[in-house]
Amino acid sequence: MSVWKSKTLRLEFRTCFRQKTMNEPRFLGEAMRPAYLRETFLVSGDTFHFSSPPPPDVAELRHLASDEPWRVLSCVLANLQQGRFDVSRRLVGLMHETNDAVIWNACAHLLSFAAPYSVIRELEAVSEKLLESDRHSPYTRQYFCVILSHSAGVWGVPHLIRHYRGLKNREVENDVEYNLSQVLETEPGPILSGPQVLWESNGLPPPFEESTPVFLVDDYLSLIGETFQRLVSSERLYEQEALVEGERLNIRNVARRLLSRVQTGTHPDRIEMGRMLLEATTGLNCRAFFDDSGRLKNLTAAAIVEEFLERGDADRYQPGVRYFFGHRIPD
C-alpha cells in the first residue's frame, strides 16, 4: 500500500478527536466530564456503560433541558439503556448547541448505535446547515459519515456516498473509506484500498521532472455504487434494514467474525467495530476486551464472545434489525 493510502489501525471516531476537526473551543467538554462517564463513549473503554454508578436521578427527563452537555448525555444514555428511544432526538439539538469535539463524539456514538433511523434522517436533513456554520471546519463532515456507516441503514448508504464526494482532504477520505468498507465488505478489500492512483508527469526532463498523484475517484465511486446495488439485490434488502460487512445485519455472524479476529489479532479496526456492535445490541459489558492502556486482551475477549455464542443469545435478535441493550430500536 502506498504512502498515499496508508491508514491508521484505530477506529476511534478519528475526526472526533483530531484537533483540526472543529474551531475553538475544541475540547472544553473533556475537562467537565464527570467521573461516572470517565471511560464512557470511548472505543477501548466503557463505550455504552457508565464507568461508575451515576447519580440516582440520572434518567429523570428534566435533565434533557440542562445547559450542561454531560448531564444531558448521561440522561440520554440511561434512558436508551432502558429502551426509551425518543430521548435520542435531544442529541441532534445538542449538536446544534455546541461545537465541542468531545461532546460531538459522544453524540455520534449514541446516534450511531441507538437512535432510530427517523432521528438519524432528521440529522442528515440538517447536516448541510450544520456544516456551513462558521463554527465548523470541513473535517466535521466525517461525523456524519461515521453516524451513517455505524447506524448501518441501507437507506443511508447513498447519503454516505454523497458525503464522501464532499470531502476535501485525503486523510479524511482515508478514514471514510474505512467506514464504507465496514458497511459493504465482509473483509477489507478494494473499497478499503480507496481510489487507484496514477502519477502524472509535468513533462520536463530530469532533474526537473515532477509527478503529482491523480486519484481515480470516479472509478472508485462506480465500484462503491455497483457493490452496494449488488448487495441490495442479492440480499433482497429493504431500505430500513441494517447492512453490516456486506450482509444483512446478523449479530451471530458479527460475533463469529469478531471471535476469529480476536483469536488472530487481525483487522484491529474491525475488532473495535464488532465489539461496539455486539455491546450496543445486547448490553453485554465488553470492557474487559482491553487493558487500561487500550491494548486488546485476546484470550479474555475470545472468552466473552465464545460464551455469548454458546449461550445461544444471538437467537433473540432478528436479522436486519437494530437493537440497543436488547431493546428493538423503532423503525
Secondary structure, DSSP 4 states (H G I P E B T S, - for coil): --GGG---S--S-HHHH-TTSBPSS-SHHHHT--GGGSSBT-TTTTBTS-SSPPPTTTT-GGGGG-S-HHHHHHHHHHHHHTT-GGGGHHHHHHHHH---HHHHHHHHHHHHHHS-HHHHHHHHHTHHHHHHSTTB-GGGHHHHHHHHHHH-BGGGHHHHHHHHHT---HHHHHHHHHHHHHHH-SSS-HHHH-S-EEEEE--PPTTS--EEEEE-HHHHHHHHHHHHHHHHHHHT--TTSBEETTEE--HHHHHHHHHHHHHHT--HHHHHHHHHHHHHHH----GGGB-TTS-B-HHHHHHHHHHHHHHTGGGGS-TT--EETTEEPP-
